[in-house]
């Protein structure tokens, strides 16, 4: 029998505790509905309409060694199971598609290129030395403010190299307008809604 405290830790009460997404796993060709918690992806296991029944299923999953979570949704209680080999939907394909043909040998080196929206959280932040809020993304618990958008891959790469020389930490996200460059803001805090 699982104790109630460890079971309650597996029940997600707020949408802020997870990010909905789709994933792919090595043994399946189709994408799976999932949630992301930190760097872990949990695939949809089952939806139960009754809370007691959902809790019993959650207990059984945990007892057999699965890392499982439960979320209350509009149609009932949704059970999710960790997929250790999962990656964001079309991760491999997206990585190839955001790098223009003929430039594959160029790289952003140490700066992550986040190709799936499930990898980061858009937000607004404040920093101590500015009065206005900044558009930003949250990635791995840190905030990165919008630096600039470069329509051209080579220009984006040049800007990244310049940031690297200044010892700035940055990351890149693709967008319809080109490549969005984000710079780490170590003293940033989330803008209140």
ABEGO torsion letter per residue (X at the ends): XBBAAAAAAABBABAAABBBBBBBBAABABBBBBBBBEABBBBBABBBABAAAAAAAAAAAAAAGBBBBBBBBAAEBBBBBBBAABBBBGAAAAAAAABBBGAAABBAEABBBBABAAABBBBBBBBAABABBBBBBBBGGBBBBBABBBABAAAAAAAAAAAAAAGBBBBBBBBAAEBBBBBBBAABBBBBX
